Structure formats: C-alpha cells, structure tokens
Amino acid sequence: MSDSCLFCRIVRREIPAAIVAESAHALAFRDIAPQAPVHVLVIPKAHVASLDAATDGAMLGDVALLAAAVARQEGIAESGYRAVMNTNGDGGQTVHHLHMHVLGGVALGWPPFPSRS
C-alpha cells in the first residue's frame, strides 16, 4: 500500500467512503462525482498503479467479479451496465490506483469520444 494514495487510504479506512461491497482482495465504493445514477468504483486492496502495471490475474479477476456482483446488488445487471478501467493519462486515469468504474441505471451512449482540446 502507498501512504499517500487516496484509494489506499480508503482501503485502510483513513478516508470515509460509501462502501457497497467487499471481497478478500477488492473493495467497492460509490464515486463522489457520479456520472450515472449508479457509479461505483471497484479497486484492489493492494496498491497497483494501473491496468498497465498489473501482473496478478487473480487480483484482476477478483476486481471484475466484485464489479459484476455490485451490478447485481445495485439492480443494473439485467438492464445493462458498463465496467471501465481508464489507464494512464491519455486514457483518463486521474487516481493512480487501478480501479474499475461500474456505471448504469440509465442507457449509456457509445462511443466515448476523445476530448477536443
């Protein structure tokens, strides 16, 4: 774990979060700036900077399985949801701790477009 990482601090319960689910290796909590009616972040409890830095397939599987469980728990699995991992700067990652966004509760458009700088 990282002493200064925001998500590591949430895992250690140093920063409050609206936790919705937890497994042995992952934690799920509501996003503080939701982009859909349901917007939950699922993170590994161990610090991994990004998907590009991940080496543990079991941990990634645990994150994905907890994301699916959250979708069922939140009532969006049947209608559909999006599970997204932004990776590094151009991918839109702003917190450098691997995390999967679970978004749903509304029809989501496609495709996401690049920012127009």
C-alpha positions in Angstrom: 0.0 0.0 0.0 1.0 3.6 -0.6 0.9 6.0 2.3 -0.2 8.9 0.1 -2.5 7.1 -2.4 -6.2 8.2 -2.0 -7.6 4.8 -2.6 -5.1 3.0 -0.3 -6.2 5.4 2.4 -9.9 4.4 1.7 -8.9 0.7 2.0 -7.3 1.5 5.3 -10.4 3.4 6.4 -8.5 6.6 6.9 -10.8 8.4 4.5 -14.5 7.8 4.6 -16.2 6.3 1.6 -19.7 4.9 0.9 -18.6 1.2 0.7 -21.1 -1.0 -1.0 -19.3 -4.3 -1.2 -16.0 -6.0 -0.3 -14.2 -9.2 -1.1 -10.9 -10.7 0.2 -8.9 -8.7 -2.3 -11.2 -5.9 -3.6 -13.3 -3.0 -2.3 -16.3 -1.3 -3.9 -17.5 2.2 -3.0 -19.6 5.0 -4.6 -17.9 7.6 -6.7 -18.0 11.0 -5.2 -18.8 12.6 -8.6 -21.2 10.1 -10.2 -21.6 10.1 -14.0 -24.6 7.9 -13.9 -27.4 7.0 -11.4 -25.2 4.1 -10.3 -21.4 4.8 -10.3 -19.3 2.6 -8.1 -15.6 2.2 -8.1 -14.1 -1.3 -7.6 -10.4 -1.3 -6.5 -7.9 -3.9 -5.5 -7.0 -3.6 -1.8 -3.3 -3.9 -2.8 -1.8 -0.8 -4.5 -1.4 -1.3 -8.2 -0.9 1.9 -10.2 -2.8 1.0 -13.3 -4.0 -1.9 -15.5 -0.7 -1.5 -17.4 1.2 -2.2 -14.2 -1.0 -5.2 -13.1 0.7 -8.6 -13.0 -1.7 -10.6 -10.8 -4.5 -12.2 -12.8 -6.3 -13.5 -9.7 -6.5 -9.9 -8.4 -7.9 -8.6 -11.7 -10.4 -11.5 -11.7 -11.5 -10.6 -8.1 -12.0 -6.9 -9.1 -14.0 -7.9 -12.2 -16.1 -10.5 -10.2 -16.8 -7.9 -7.5 -17.9 -5.4 -10.2 -20.4 -7.9 -11.5 -21.7 -8.6 -8.0 -22.1 -4.9 -7.4 -24.1 -4.6 -10.7 -26.4 -7.3 -9.5 -26.6 -5.8 -6.0 -27.5 -2.4 -7.4 -30.2 -3.8 -9.7 -28.5 -2.9 -13.0 -27.2 -6.2 -14.2 -30.2 -7.2 -16.2 -30.8 -3.9 -17.9 -27.1 -3.5 -18.6 -24.1 -1.6 -17.3 -20.6 -0.5 -18.2 -17.4 -1.6 -16.5 -14.5 0.6 -17.4 -10.8 0.9 -16.5 -9.1 4.1 -17.5 -5.4 3.6 -17.8 -2.8 6.4 -17.5 -3.1 10.0 -18.7 -4.5 9.7 -22.2 -6.8 7.0 -21.0 -8.4 9.4 -18.5 -6.9 7.9 -15.3 -6.8 10.6 -12.6 -6.1 8.5 -9.5 -3.1 6.2 -10.0 -4.5 3.1 -8.2 -6.2 0.6 -10.6 -10.0 1.0 -10.4 -13.0 -0.2 -12.4 -15.9 2.1 -12.8 -19.3 0.3 -12.7 -21.8 2.7 -14.4 -25.5 2.1 -15.0 -29.1 2.9 -14.2 -29.6 4.7 -17.5 -29.0 3.9 -21.1 -25.3 4.7 -21.8 -24.3 6.1 -25.2 -21.5 4.8 -27.4 -18.8 5.5 -28.4 -17.0 7.7 -25.9 -15.2 10.3 -27.9 -11.7 11.8 -27.5 -11.6 15.1 -25.8 -11.4 18.0 -28.2 -8.5 20.1 -26.9 
